Amino acid sequence: MTGTLERGRMRVAGFADPEMEYQLIRQLGAARYGGAAIGECLMLAQRIESGVPASWVDAFAAAAARQQADAEQRAARGHAVSAHDAWLVASNSWRAAEYYSAISDPRHRQYGLASRACFLAAMKHGPWRCEELSLDCDGRALPAYYLSAADADAPGRTLMIVSGYDGTLEETYLGYGRAALERGYRLLLFTGPGQMDTLRFHDGLCFIPEFERIGTPAVEHLLTRAQTDPARIALMGISFGGYFATRIAVHEPRIRALIPNSPIVDLHAYMASFVGFDPAQMPDADDFRAADLDHIPDHVMPPQAREMSRNLILRIGGTSFKDTYRRLRAFRVEAAQLATLRCAALALVGSGEGREPLAQYERFVASVPGASGHLFGADEGADGHCQAGNLAHSAAVSMDWLDDVLA
C-alpha cells in the first residue's frame, strides 16, 4: 500500500504560546456545556498566529458572526433547539473575541454586547427562566442574571456566582451555572466594578478591593424573592472571583456555603507570581504607563504581553505598571478575617496552577475553620486554572459537596 489513510484535514495542534494555549483549552472546555464545538475551535486555531492577539480576535469575531447568523436563520424557520445551541456557541465565540480586544478598542464593547445579546436570545429558546437584572453598587447599576427552572417557585437552594478578571456572566453560565441549574439550584450570576460585563456599560469603572459593596446588595436582592430559602444561600467565586467571593463572605453572614475556585487571599502576591518579580518594587526608570506601550517594540515586549499589561493598568486604575501593583496590595483578606468565617467552605485549585496559587490554597484551608479543599490533578485533565479542561468533573466535585452541605 502506498496511500495514506486520511479521514479529514483537521489537526489537533495548539499554540507554542502558553497563554494562548490556555485560552484555546478554555474555549474547548466550554464544549461540555454547549459553548463551543471542538472541531470548529481546532480549525480556528490553524488560522491564528501563536501569541498574536489580533489574529485571535479576527478569527473568533468572524466565527461568531457566522454562528449568530446561523442561529437567527434556524430560529426564523422555527427550529428552536438548534437556534438555542447555535446562539450559545456564538455567545462564547464573541466572548473569546472580546477577551483579546484591548478595552480601549471600541470592538471590546461591541463584541461583549454581542455575546450578551446572543446569550439572551439562547435563553428565550432554552429550558430555563432567565431574568435580566441590575444591582446597585455605589449608585451604579451593574448587570446580573437570575435563572431557575420553569417550575421553581417555592423557596429552594440558591447559588450566587461571581467570575473574575476576564470571565463574563455568559461564560459563568457555561462553566458552572448550567451544572447548578441541572441540580435544581436557583442561580444568581452577578458582577462587580472592573469586571468584563461592567465595562460593557461603564467606561473607566475599575476594580475595587471591597467587593462586599456589590455582594451585600446581591444577597439582599435574593431575600426579596419568594424562590429563595434564606438558610440555603451559597456563593462561588471563579478565578479572581475566588478573592471577590471570599471578601464578600467575611463581611456577609447570610452566606451559608462558600466555594472559592481558586481561593485567592492576596491578589498582589498572586499577580506578582506570574511576572516573576514584584512590579511594585521595580525601579522608576523601568516603569511604564499605558500610553507608553504603543512605543515598546515587539522584541522588547511581545504583542500579547503588551495588551495584557495595558488592560491591567486601565482596569485596576493605576497610573503606571508599578502603581498598578501597588494598588493591588489592597486586594487581600487577612488571616484574622478568614478565621471569622462560619460558613461551610470548599477551596478548589488545580495542581498545575503554580506555586503561589497553591500556597494561597493551603493558607485558606488552614485559616478558615472547618474548611475543606480539593486539589485537581493532571490525570483528570483538570490541573489547569479553574479546571477549564474538565468543567464537568469540577462541577461534580463542587456541586456534590454543596448538595451535602445544603441538604
Protein Blocks (a to p, Z undefined) as FASTA:
>chain_A
ZZdcdfbjbdcdddfblklmmmmmmmmmmmmnopacfklmmmmmmmpcehiaklmmmmmm
mmmmmmmmmmmmmmmnopaklmmmmmmmmmmmmmmmmmmpcfkbmklmmmmmmmmmmmmm
mmmmmmbdcddddddeehiacdddddddfklmbgcddddddddfkmcfklmmmmmmmmmm
mnopacdddddehiaklmmmmghiacdfklmlmmmmmmmmmmmpmkbcfklccdddehjl
mmmmmmmmmmmmkbmbdcdddddfbfklmmmmmnopafklgcfklgccfklmmmpcfklm
gfklmmmmmmmmmmnopabfklmmmmmmmmccdfklmmmpcbdcdddddfklojklmmmm
mmmmmmmghiacddddfklopmbghhlmlmmlmmmmmmmmmmmmmZZ
